């Protein structure tokens, strides 16, 4: 199994090695064409809540608390079990890429989500 993360703006054209492509942002990334993004899935329900996203504001100093709050949201989110099963199923047959729009490639929800999946045995 292979679950990677990738910034949707970094290399918009999908790499053949990407495998199954899932956008994990609640909002569609500005300036990105839905056709050119070539997504397999847009799981907006798995992204952080609007309130959490706005509170975080991509401030690296808030990242540790953001991570804790987002994990709590994932644990309480009724969409999480279906998302986990989807990623597990797709990762069993090939790579999975979680796409995100944030400029900071180290402090964002896709990083938290990748760690969350790994903690659940989905890597």
Secondary structure, DSSP 8 states (H G I E B T S, - for coil): -EEEEEETTTT-S--TT--EEEE--SS--TT--HHHHT-SEE-GGGS--HHHHHHHTT-GGGHHHHHHHHHHHHHH-TTHHHHHHHHHHHHHHSEEEEEE--S-SSSSHHHHHHHHHHHTT--
